[in-house]
Amino acid sequence: MMQSAQPPALRAESVSVSLGGTPVLRGVDLSIAAGRWTSIVGPNGAGKSTLLKAMAGLLPCSGMVHLLGHNIAHLPARQRACQLAWLGQSESVADDLTVLDVALLGRLPHQAWLGGPNAQDLAAVERALRATQAWDWRFRPLAQLSGGERQRVLLARALAVEAQVLLMDEPLANLDPPHQADWLCVAQSLADAGTTVVSVLHEITMALHADAMVVLAGGTVVHHGDCADAATHRALEAVFDHRIAIRTIDGQRLALPVAVPHIRPQA
């Protein structure tokens, strides 16, 4: 007997969002497969971050979002915080907190009211800090860290939740190329272990390492498919006005810029 397909980890049904009276998302229908890494890409103003926030339940929207089969709007806050972890853009954290303190914040949904961290919490935090290579400076305050180091600590906080679904908005901000490569390994390892990973990325070549890709433009989904599919590559090239070309070189999918001849002004 054939087994039924696994239900999606996230599902958006007719989701629309307006910000300041301006429509940003327009009736988005989208299903995110469980246990895979999905990247969300598109030109500036396409609605990528807005879509991610709406699926995380962080923005009011019309329509409906389901998290692991449940209407996210009806989930108790603690249950949602245990099932879904979030890493946003330019998140602010008190500079006097240590790296360890920040990572421990990811364990709050698992702790009793006014209860301290237990051995399981401390083990999860250590795993997260080691995964982001931040364990060795766990006692340093954030004020002493660079922007890239702070980003790695915030990623560790999200990883420490050990949620079934992890959403990340521009997680590569401030990271140098070696640590971008480290992040790539973390994202792939999480998906391999069954975690659903969804990331908004400007780095198209990095996004092409995901299992699946959602291409947005004008607040709508114009394509959703596997990153290896030629149709996904064509949709990517089209949404960026053919200013990029997707090529496979030495087994790696790359987004290469396409030069456009400059028009010189007449004398």
Secondary structure, 3 states (H helix, E strand, C coil): CCCCCCCCCEEEEEEEEEECCEEEEEEEEEEECCCCEEEEECCCCCCHHHHHHHHCCCCCCEEEEEECCEEHHHCCHHHHHHHEEEECCCCCCCCCCEHHHHHHHCCHHHCCCCCCCCHHHHHHHHHHHHHCCCHHHCCCEHHHCCHHHHHHHHHHHHHHCCCCEEEEECCCCCCCHHHHHHHHHHHHHHHHCCCEEEEECCCHHHHCCCCEEEEEECCEEEEEEECCCHHHHHHHHHHCCCCEEEEEECCEEEEEECCCCCCCCCC
